[in-house]
Amino acid sequence: MLYVVLVGCAVVLTFAAVGLIAAQRRLVEQRIGEIVARKLACGRDALTLELGALREENGVMRNLLLDIAENEATAKVGSDLPEHVTTKIAENRIARRRALLGEVEMVLRARRTVDASM
C-alpha cells in the first residue's frame, strides 16, 4: 500500500511540475509577443516610409516598362515610306531604347546604393 501512495504522489508531483513549466513557457511567449509588438510599433514609421519608397520605385519601373513596350510597338514601319524616313525612325527608336535602358540602370543603381547603406 505504501508503494501505491508513493507512486500516486510521484504522478501528482510530475503533473504539477509539467503544469508549472507549461505556465512559465506561456508567460515567456506572452512577454516575447509584447516585446515584438512594442518594437513593431516603434519601427512602424520607418516601415511605412520604406513601403512608400518601394511603391514609388515600383511605379517608376512600371512607367519605364510601359515606355519600353510603347517604343517596341512602334518598331513596325510601313514599307511605303522613303528610305531616309525609315532610317530616321529606326535611329530615333534606338536612341529612345538607349535612353530608357539608361533610366532603368540609374533606378537600379540608386536602389543598390540605398540597400548597401542600410
Secondary structure, 3 states (H helix, E strand, C coil): CHHHHHHHHHHHHHHHHHHHHHHHHHHHHHHHHHHHHHHHHHHHHHHHHHHHHHHHHHHHHHHHHHHHHHHHHCCCCCCCCCHHHHHHHHHHHHHHHHHHHHHHHHHHHHHHHHHHHC
